[in-house]
Amino acid sequence: MVLDSDIIKFLIASDIHAGYGENKQYIGNDSFESLREVLSNAKEAKVDFVLLAGDLFHENHPSRETQLKVVRLLRTYCTKGEKPDLDFVSDPTINFQHSNFPSVNYLDDNLCITVPIFTIHGNHDDLSGKGLSALDVLHESGLLNLFGKYSDLDQLEVAPILLKRGCTKIALYGIGSQRDDRLARAFSKGKIKFKRPEEDDWFYILVLHQNRPPRSKLRSTKSHVSFKCIPDFFDVVIWGHEHECLIDPDFKSFDVNGQNKSFYIIQPGSTVATALSTEEAKRKHIGIMSVHRKQFKLKKIEMKTVRQLIIDELDLNEAEPSAKIAKTTIRQKNMKDEQLIEDKIEQMLESAEIEREPSRPFPPRVRLKVVYSGKWLNIPPINGRKFGAKYMDRVANATEMIFVRVKREDKKAVNVDDSIIQFLGPRTDDVSTVDEMVNRFYGNCEFKKCLTIISEGIMGKQLEEYSNTDTNTQFKYTHADRALTESIKEQIGETGDKVKDIMKDKVDDNDNDVPILQKISECIQIVKRERLGRTGHRTTTDASSLNDTMDTSFHERGGFDPERIVTSTPRASQEREVQWLQAVSSNSQVSEEVTMSEDISTICEHDFSP
């Protein structure tokens, strides 16, 4: 007989997206109502804790109103009643090392937490700035427990949260949202280590927030984390980020290097639809999992307060293939397609009204995909935003209700050169980021194709700032832009100083017949060769061909044309150029007002870029 004192029961949910559409009519409060339903179910079921798989907030920097509503809900449903009878046996200073209060909230005597929440961060509420998110504020205030917070994937050790009641013991692991490519490579290269308890009678759970199906055919990792990368000692994987509700446990059994691996995957899906797609239109559920020793069962609960989302498609050519459509480029009132669309929308709204329960908010969200093909291409497509405006009081998203697709006959494939196919052909390498491809290309290309002024290594490092950013926040991109700009200025200045030193020696030579800009071009090539030599660059060009490149590079570009420079530069730049050229020709020092970095950048911009 199984005793209640030996069972650990917890609620599973994911992708709450609190604050989604908060400024939109009708749907502004939907995400908060879903969160309320999640917490009320947890309270009613008397669970030991709530487990969230990321994206509690819809944005990294949620509005004050959103944060206030979330705090109010957490205080309402998580701070009244009896504390859970659940032992926390792991080291909280390791589990919550990111916090100044390294302790689980329900055991803190200064707090009264009756429904503890354990959550990882998702890609919407991920880390930014100094590695903080809105979840850190809630953690520090004691309203939830943020775990799985990691930023360095080079050598990652994931320590579990260990929970115990009676004879049942749960080891809870979590990894907050990461770039799928980086995490997939870290798994495949064995850079992620999972610390395990000495005993083997623990029930192992892993919480992730990543792409589950492949999302790209161009990357070696396919922009997803394959379940085959996950260690086989896990019993259940809670998979967040995917909004489609597939909460029924999905048993995975497969062979890797001759060894059988198996575990269950539970994908709760989102509690609010953030996209008008067929996956989001499915019924949404949360789950209550009961664990006894190494066994578990899951009770799924359908969400009752989620707004209806009706998705359908109307192909006008299939709906009325025999229609006679006169060709025109101007839309007129009451055209034939309008009546077909109206009839389809009315049909969808009637179906929604029949299926809607009293607890679901009104009006529903609708997405109708209208396809123009065949004879219907003779008329301009309907303006979906304008047409949907008359449904403002019946549809929650009236202006974005209609999606128009123009379907034309497939064109014959264009013949592609075999050399291009070979160049683009199947990749077997592990290069999947922009900075890696840049470094690999410039690390093996010919001398004349190498960058002249900018260091390939430094540029690759700056590109890494872009490719490794986990959010689209303007702050991160502005910081990366500033760093790249300063780096370019510094490299131009260093190159200018070196060219100036070389020019001092060249001015004394008896080669006055050589245009001054050709001398500058040759000096730049010398500096380039020295830089590539220091970095150990592997080129296919020998020393003699390097000299040939320097000798011909100036003439290949048409030689010195003063008129072209004068007509293509601002007046201030022209004056600085003339002043610098005169100073060099007379073997005098350049004035401080005319800096080498300015002049060399001006010259390279017009004539001597690689």
N, C-alpha and C positions, 0 to 999 in steps of 0.2 A: 504493500500500500504506500502510495506517494503522499508524503505530508506537505502541507502548505509551507511549513517552515524550511523545506528543502527546495523550494521553487523560487527562482528569480524571474520576475515578470516586468517587462518594460515595453514602452510604446516606440514604434519606429515610424519616422516621417522624414521628409527631405524637401528641399527647395521650396521653402515657405514664401520667399521673395516679398517680405514685408515692405510696403511702400510702392509696389508696382502700380503704375497708373494712378498715383495718388492725386494728380491734378486733372484727371479725366472725368468727364461726366459719367455717372452711373457706376463705373467700376472702381472708383477711387478708394472704396472701403473694402473691396473684395478680399484682398490679401490679409487684412486684419481679422475679418470674419473667419477665414480659414484657420488662422492661428488660434483664434478663440475656440474653434471647434476641436482642434488638436489638443489643446490644453484641457478643455472640459472633458474630453474623452479620457485623458490620462487621469484626471481627478476622479472621475466616476468609476473607472476600472481599478483604482487604487494600485497603480503600478509603482514599482520601486524607483523607476527613473524614466526619463524620455531620452531617446537617442536620435539626434538629427545628423543627416549626412551632408550638411553644408547649405550655403545660400539662405540663411535665416533672413538676411536683408537683400533687397534687390540691387542696391548700390553700395559701393565702397564707402561713400560719404553720404549716408542717409540724411534726410532733412530732420530738423528738430521735431517736427510734428510726428514723423515716422518713429523716431527714437522714443518720443514720449508715449505714443500708443503702445509700443512694444513693452516698455517698462511697466506701464499700467497693467497690461495683460499678465505679465510675469508675476507681478506682485499679487494680482487678484487670484491666480490659480496655483501658484507655487509656494505660497507662504502661509497657508491656513491648514490646520489639521495636525496629524501626528507625523513625526519624522520616520523615514523608512528604516526598517530593521535590516540593515545591509552593512556588512563589514567592508571597509576600504583597507586592503592589506598591502598595497604597493606604496612606494615612496612618493609622496606628493611633491616633494622638491624636485623630482625628476619629471614627473608627469606634467607639472605646471611650472617649469623652470622659467618661463617667460614672465611670471607674475611676481609682484612684491608680496603677495599673500599666498604662498605655496601650500594650499590646503583645499580639500574638497568642500564645497559650500555647505552641504547638509550636515557636516560634522563641526562646523564653526559655531561655537557657543554664542558668538555675537550676532548670529543670523538665525532666522527661523524658516528654514527651507524644508518643505514637506514633499515637494515633487522636484527633485534635482534634474537638471538638463545637462547632458553631455553632448557637445557638438564640435565638429571640425569646421574650418572655414571653407567656403566655396570659391568659385571664380568671380562671383559678383561681390561678395564681401571679403575679398582677399586682402593681403597685406599691402600697404603702400607707405610712402614716406619713410619713416623710421621703423618700418616693419610692424605697423599697428593697423588695426581695423576697428570698426564699430563694436565687434565682438569683444575686443580687449576691454572696452569700457564696461560692458555688462559683466565680464569675468571679474574685473577688479571690484565692482560694486557687489559681487556675491550673488548675482541673479542667475548665473549659469556657469558651467565649467567648460572652458575652451581647451581642447587638447589636439594633438597632431599638428602642432605648429612648427614647421621646419622651412628653412630657406636654402640650406646648403645640401645638395644631393650628391656631392662627390663621395662622401663617406658618411652615410646616414645610419644611425642606430635608433630603431624605433622601440621604445620601452612601453609595455602595456600598462593599462589601468587594471588593477586586480581587485575584483569584487567577489565576495563570498557570503553565502547564507547556507547554513547547515552543511550538507554534503555536496552542494553545487557551487562550483567555482568558475567564474568567467574572466578570461583575459581579453581585454578590449584594446585593440590597436587602431590607430587612426593616422592618416596622412592627409593633411589639408591639400586643397587644389594646387596642382603644379602644372607647368606646361607639359602636355602629353608626350611630346618628343623627348624631353629631358627625363621624365619619369620612366618612360618605356626603356630608354637606353640604360638608365641606372639599374633597372630590374635585370635587363639582359646581361649587363656586365658585372652583376653581383655586388653592386655598390651599396645596396640597402640590406642591412642586417636587422633581423627581428630578435630581440632578447626574449627568451622563453623561461618560464619557471622550471625549477628542477623536476617537480612532479609532472607526470604526463596525463593527469586526470582533469585538466582544465578544458573548458569549452572556449575555443578560440574564435574571435570575431574580428574582422578587418573592415574598417569604414573608409571608403574612397569617394572622391568627387572628381571623376575623369570621364572622358569620352569612352563609351563602351563599344559601339560599332566603329569600324574604320571610317574616317572622315576625309581621307585624302589618298589618292593613288600615286601622287608625285613624291611623297616622303617615304623613306625606308621604314619608318615606324607606322606609316599610314595614319598618323595623327590620332592615335588611340592607344590605350593600355590593354593589351591582350590578357584575358583571364588566364592564359597558359603561363604567364610570367609570375603569377602569384604562387607562393610556396604552398605545398600540399598539406601542411599541418593545420591550416585553417579549416574550421567547420562551416562557417558562414561568412559571406562577404556582403556587406550592405553597400549598395552602389548608388551614389548620388549623382547629380548633374543631369542625368537623363530624365526628361519630363514625362515620358510615356510610363503609365502605371503598369508594371509587370511584377506585382508584389507577390504572386505565388512563387514559392521557392523553386528555383531552376537548378536542377542537379546537373553538374558538369563532371564528366569522367573522361579522361584522356590520357594518352601515353606521351611522356617526354623522356627521350633518351632511354627508352625501354622500361621506364618506371611509370606505374599508373598513379595518377593524381585525381582527386575528386573532392568536391565541396559544393555547397549550395550558394547561389547568388540570389539576393533579394533586391529588387529595384522598386522602391516605393513610388517613384515619380513625384511630380510637383503637386502642391495643394492648390495652386491657382494657375490658370492658363496664361502664359506670357507670350504665346505665339498662336496665330490662327492656322493651326495645322491639324491633320487627322490624328496625330499622336496625342495632342493636347485635348482633342474632343472626346476621348474615351473617358469612361467613369473613373473618378479618382478615389483612391483608398489610402488609408493608413493601416498599420498592423500592430497587434499586440502579441509579442513573442513570450512564451513561457519556456524556461530552460530548467531541466532536471538532469543533473550529471552531464552526460554527453548527448542527451536527447533534447529535441525542441519541437514545439508545435507553434503554428502561427495562425492567429485569428485575424482575418482582414475585416476592416470596417469601412463601409462606403461613406464618403464625405457627402453631407446633406446640404451644405450651404454654398456649394460651388455653383457659380453661374453657368447656365447652359451655353454650350458652344456647338453650333450647327454648321457642318461643312458639307458642301455639295458641289457638283460641277454641271455645267450646261454647255453642251456642244451644239451650237445653233445649226450646224449642217446636219447633224444627226436628228435634232428635234424637228426640223422641217427641211428635208433635203430637196423637195420639189419646189421650194419657193423661188419665185422669179424676182431677182434683185437687180434693179437698174444701177449701172455704175455711176457713182457720184463722189465728189471729194468734199462735199459740204453736208453736214447733218441737218436734217429737217425735223420738225415736230412729229411725234407719233409715228416713228418709223417701225418697221415690222419687228426688229429685234427687241424694242422696248416692251412690247406686249408679251413676248416669250419670257423675258427676264422677269417682268412683273408677276406672271403666272407662277414661275418657279419660286420666287421669293415668298409669295402667298402660301404656296404648298409647304415650304420649309417652316414658316411661322406657325401654320396650323399644326404641323407635326410637333413642333416645340411646345406648343400650348397643351397638347394632349399628354405629353410625357413629363411636363414640369410638375414637381412636387411643391406643396405650399411653402416648404422651407427654402426653396431656391429663389434667388432674387430675380426680379423682372426689370427690364426686358432682357432677352437672351442676346448673346453675341452671334453674329452670322458671318460666314464667309462663302461667297458664291464665285466660283471660277467660271468665267464666260469665255468660251473658245470661239474665235472667228476663223473659219476655214472654208474652203470651196468657194461657192458663189457669194458667201457672206463677206468675202474680202473686197467686194465691189463697193462697200460703204465704209466710212470711217468708224472705228469702234466707239462705243458709248463712253461718256465721261463718268466713270464710276463714282467719283466724289460728288459730282453735281446730281447724278441720278439718285444716289442714296440719301440725299438730304431730306427727301420727303418721308423718310422712315425714322426720323429723329426720335419720335415718341414711341416707337415700336422695336427698335433695334439699338443695342447699347453702343455699337460701333458703326453707325450708319454711314459715315463718310469713308470708311475703309472696308465696307462690306463687300464691294465688288472688286474682283481681280480680273483684269482683261488679259487674255493671251491671244496673240495673232499667230496662227499656225499655217505656215506656207509649205509648199512642196519641198522636199529635201533636194538640195542641190547635189550634183555629182561631185564625188571626192576629187580634190585637186592633186595631181601627181606631185610628189615630193622627192627632191633629189636624194639619192641613196646616201650621200655623205651627210646630209642633214639627219636622215633617219638613224644613221650610225652614231651621230653625235648625241641625238636625243634618245637613242635606244636604251634597252633595259639597264637600269643601274643596279650594280651589285655592291656599291660602296655604302658606307654608313654616314655619308654627308647628308644632312637634312636641315641645316640652318644656313642662313645667308653668310654669316661670318666665316663658317667653315668652308663654304664654297669659294669665297673670295680669297681666303688664305691658300687654299689648294691651287687655285688658278694662277695666282701671282707667284706662288712658290715654285712653279715649273715652267712658266712661259718664257718666250724669247726676250732678249734684252730690250728690243725696241718696243715691246708691248708692256713692259713694266712701267709703273708709275715713276714720274720724273722727280717731283717735289715731295709728294706725300709718302710716308712710310706705310707699306702694306700691312705690317704687323699692327701699327697703331690704328690704322683705319679699321682693320678687322676687330680690334678690341672695342672701338667705338660702335661698330655695327652690332656687336654682342650686347651692348647696352639696350639697343632697340629690340633685338630678337629675344632676349631673355626677360623683357618686361612682361609681367603676368597680367597687367591690366591696361586699359586704354586711357588711363587718366592723363589729362593734359600736363599735369605736373611732371610726370616721368619723362614724357617726350620733350618738354621744354628743357628739362635738365640735360637730357642727352644731346639736344641741339646745341646748347650752350657749350657743353664739353667738347663736342666735335668742332665747333667754330674756333674755340680757343686753341685746340690742338693744331688745327690747320694754320692758324696765324703763327703759332710758335714754330712749326716746321718750316714755314716760308721764311721766317726771320732767320732761322739757323742756316738754311740753304743760302740766303742772301749774304750772310756774313762770310760763308766759305767761298762763294763766288767772288766777293769783293777782294778777299785775300789772294785768290788766284789771279784776278785781273791786275793786281799791282805788279805781278811778275810779268804778265803778258804785255803790258803797256810798254815795257822797256825793250821788247823784241822789235826786230826790224820787219814788221809785217803791217806797216801803216796802211797798206793798200787793202787790207781785209776790213770789211765793214765792222763797226764796233758791236753791232748786235750779233753778228756771226761769232765773234769772240765770246760774247756772253753765252750764246747757245752751246759752244764747245765747253765752256767752264761748267755749265749746268750738267752736261753729259759726264764730265769727270767726277763731279760730286755724286751723281747718280751711281756711277760705277763703284765708287768707294763705299757708298752706303750699302749697295747690294752685296759687296764683298764682305763687309762686316757682319751681315745677317746670314751669311752662308747660302745665298741664293743660288739655286741650280739653274743655269741658263744653257741654252743650246748654241750660244754664240761665242766664238773664241775672241781672243784679244784683238787680232787684226780686224775682224769684222766690227768690233766695237769702235775702233778708230775710223773705219769706213763709215759707220753710222754717224759719228760725230761730224765727219767731213761733209757728208751729203745731206744731213738732216736740215741744214740751213737752206741749201739751194733747192731741195725738194719742195720747200714751202714758198719758193719764189724770191728768195733773197730779201734784201732790205728795201722796203718801200715806205719812205717817210710820209708820203701823202696818205697812205692807208692808215697809219697810226694816228696821224693828226685828225683825220675825219672820223675815227672810231673811238676816240677817247674824250672825256670832258676836258675843259680848258685847264683846270687845276692839275690834272694828271699830265697834260702835255707839258706844262711849265716845269713840273718836277722832273719829267723825263729828260727834257733838254738840259736842265741844270745838272742832273747827274751825269749825263753823257759828256758834257763839257768838263766836268770835274775829273772824270776818269781820263779823258784825252790829254789833259794837262798834267796828269800824274799828281793831282792835288787831292787832299782828303775831302770826302763828301761832307757837306754841312749836316749838323744834327737834325735840321728840319726836314731833310730829305732822307728818310730811313730806307735801308736796303730792302726791308720786307715789303714796303709800299711799291718800290720800283720794280722789284723782281716779279711781284704779283701782277703788276700792270703789263709788264713785258710778256710774261707767260700767258696772260689772258688773251693777248692779241696774236702772238706769233709763235711761241715756243712751247705750247702745251704738247704733251706726248702724243 
